[in-house]
Amino acid sequence: MNNLAHTWQRMGMVLEATQLMRECVRLRQHKLGLNHSHTKASISTLDDWVSQLQI
């Protein structure tokens, strides 16, 4: 999911990528926990993408 979200982002499918990354974050928090490095990386990516949308 994470890789697909990044691919969509690079293709310009920004809203779809952001929605998919939100789901990825939700699942990673549930399965891996908040302190896992993959979860933290996904949260950081999502934060960056959301801040770009608000420009």
C-alpha positions in Angstrom: 0.0 0.0 0.0 2.8 2.4 0.9 4.6 1.8 -2.4 1.3 2.2 -4.3 0.6 5.5 -2.5 4.0 6.8 -3.4 3.6 5.8 -7.1 0.2 7.5 -7.3 1.8 10.6 -5.7 4.5 10.7 -8.4 1.9 10.2 -11.1 0.0 13.3 -9.9 -2.9 11.3 -8.3 -2.4 13.4 -5.2 -5.8 13.0 -3.5 -6.0 9.3 -4.1 -2.4 8.8 -2.9 -3.2 10.8 0.3 -6.3 8.7 1.0 -4.4 5.5 0.5 -1.6 6.7 2.8 -4.2 7.5 5.5 -5.3 3.9 5.3 -1.7 2.7 5.3 -1.1 4.8 8.5 -4.2 3.4 10.1 -3.3 -0.2 9.4 0.4 0.3 10.4 -0.7 1.8 13.7 -3.0 -1.1 14.3 -0.6 -3.9 13.3 2.9 -2.4 14.1 2.1 0.2 16.8 2.8 3.9 16.9 6.5 3.6 17.7 7.5 1.4 14.8 9.8 3.0 12.2 7.5 2.1 9.3 4.5 3.7 11.0 6.5 6.8 11.9 7.7 7.1 8.3 4.2 6.8 6.9 2.9 9.4 9.3 5.7 11.8 8.3 4.9 11.2 4.6 1.2 11.8 5.2 1.9 15.0 7.1 4.1 16.2 4.2 1.4 15.4 1.6 -1.4 17.0 3.6 0.6 20.2 4.2 1.3 20.4 0.4 -2.5 20.1 -0.3 -3.2 23.1 1.9 -0.9 25.5 0.0 
